[in-house]
Amino acid sequence: MEGHEVLQSYPISGGVDTNTFDPGTGLLLVSTREGMLHIYHEDSPDKLSEVESVKTEYGEKTSQVDPKTHHVFLSTSDFNPGR
């Protein structure tokens, strides 16, 4: 990663698909295949603080945020249909 540096790192669940940033709230949303949404706040350009981790559904690793409403959208599939 030439020209980039790691400022901080946090332990998160595996299978990260997207990192979504909402500039209106300063929240970084990290969704993972294992069914967790990790939420961080940008305190300054080089400092994040952990807000919370929210349990979602397994496979729910793709996220998007609406910049007007600040609603977060996650998608997944039924991995065991007919159970």
C-alpha positions in Angstrom: 0.0 0.0 0.0 2.4 2.6 -1.2 1.6 6.1 0.1 -0.8 4.7 2.7 -0.4 3.8 6.3 -2.4 1.9 8.9 -3.6 4.3 11.5 -5.5 1.9 13.7 -6.7 -1.7 13.6 -9.6 -3.4 15.4 -10.5 -7.0 15.9 -13.5 -7.8 13.8 -15.3 -10.9 12.5 -14.2 -12.6 9.3 -15.3 -12.1 5.7 -15.3 -8.3 5.4 -17.0 -7.4 2.1 -17.6 -3.6 2.3 -16.5 -0.6 4.3 -19.2 2.1 4.0 -18.6 5.6 5.2 -21.4 8.1 6.0 -19.9 11.6 5.8 -23.1 13.1 7.3 -22.7 11.1 10.6 -19.0 10.4 10.5 -19.8 6.7 10.8 -17.7 3.9 9.2 -19.8 0.7 8.8 -17.9 -2.6 8.3 -20.1 -5.6 7.4 -18.9 -9.2 7.5 -20.0 -12.5 6.1 -20.2 -13.9 9.7 -23.2 -11.7 10.4 -21.8 -8.7 12.2 -22.0 -5.0 11.4 -19.1 -3.2 13.2 -19.7 0.6 13.6 -16.9 3.2 14.2 -17.0 7.0 14.5 -14.5 9.2 12.8 -13.4 11.4 15.7 -10.7 13.1 13.5 -9.2 12.3 10.1 -6.7 10.0 11.8 -8.7 8.6 14.7 -11.7 6.2 14.9 -13.6 5.1 18.0 -15.6 1.9 18.2 -19.3 2.6 18.6 -20.8 -0.9 18.7 -21.0 -4.2 16.9 -24.5 -5.3 15.8 -25.5 -9.0 15.1 -27.0 -9.4 11.7 -27.7 -12.5 9.6 -25.0 -14.8 8.3 -23.9 -13.8 4.9 -25.1 -10.2 5.3 -21.8 -8.7 4.1 -22.8 -6.1 1.6 -23.9 -2.7 3.0 -24.9 0.6 1.6 -26.0 3.8 3.4 -28.5 6.4 2.2 -26.7 9.8 2.6 -30.0 11.7 3.1 -31.7 9.5 5.7 -28.5 7.8 7.0 -30.4 4.5 6.9 -28.1 1.4 6.4 -29.1 -1.3 4.1 -27.7 -4.9 4.3 -28.5 -7.8 2.0 -28.2 -11.6 2.3 -29.6 -14.8 1.1 -31.3 -17.8 2.7 -28.5 -20.3 2.9 -30.8 -23.1 4.1 -34.0 -22.9 2.1 -36.7 -25.4 3.1 -35.4 -25.8 6.6 
